[in-house]
Amino acid sequence: MQLGRKIRDLRLRRGLTVQQLAEATGLSKGFVSQVENGRTSPSLATLSDLAKSLETSVAYLVVEEDQVPYVVRRTERPNMSVNGNSSRIEVMSAQPRRNLELLHAELPQGAAMNDKRHFHHGEEVVLCVEGHVRLVCGEHVVLLESGDSCHFDGRVPHSLENAGETLARMLIALTPAAFEPLMRARGEGTNGHTVDTAILDSAG
C-alpha cells in the first residue's frame, strides 16, 4: 500500500475528514489531499505530525507491506483463558498485528468476558455463533442469539456475558487491534496462558 493510500485508509478508519486531519496537523486541506492522492511527498516532520494525528508510527506509514496472505491454522491460534475459568479467547488475525483484529471467544454458562466494562479506540463487531450473549454497551442492553451480530463504538464502555444455559461462542472483530497488544504489554504468553481481562480497562 502506498503512503497516500495508507494515510487515507487510517483517516477513514479514525472517522476523520480531510479538513479535520488538516486542522489536527496544522496543514492545509489541499496539502493533505495531495498527499493522499500521491501528488506530493511530505517531509519527515510533516509525516511525523500525520502519524501522531492518525495514532500510528512513521515506520508503519513508510515501510512497504508484504502483500502475501497471512494464514492462521486452527491448531496454531494463539489462545488464552479468561480470569482463570473455562472461558477462552483465540486470536485469529495476523501476528504481528495489523489494523484489524479477529477473536474467537467461548464463554461457559454464567461467565462474562470481563469483570467490569471496558473500552478502547475504534470499532467492534460481535457475532454470536452459538448460544445466547448479553452485550451491555453504555445504557443499552442487547441480547444476541445464534446468527445475530452487533456493531458499536469501542469507546463506549461495554461488556459481554453468556446469557444462556449452554456454552456461548462468538466472533469478535476490532479495528484498530485492541486486545492482543495489551496481552503483550502485560508480558503474558498467548498459548494456553491465563489472562486477567481487567487490564482491558486501561485500553483507550
C-alpha angles and dihedrals in degrees: 000000000000123000095254093048091049092052093048091046093052092044091054092045089053091050094242128146121221088253093053092049090048091052092046092054100035090242129127120262089237093054093050089049091051091051091050091050093048094245095123138019121230123228119249091259092050091046089053091053091049092049092050093050091048092048094240139100132266088237092060091051097050105033114093111238125231105245094201110122113254113228123200110196117215092241092050102052113130104242138190136188115229122235092336095292130108093276112116137193125196124194108224100174131085124299120244089041126254129194094288125059126192123195133185112208133188122194122184121218112301094008127129130204092231140020088234139356119298136189140200141176118277135018135314136199123195120196117190106218098174136005127002126308130192115209118192111194116173106306093342127096116198125187114207126196128190109306095017121119136187128203118199146156109274091212089072110088107253144168139193130213140167106260096181141069097252137054114297120214125192142178112216123193121192132182122222097024111261112159112053096041089061090054090055092047088054090051094240121148119240102217113082096326126139117248128196100219092200086091087073087076087074091062117109 
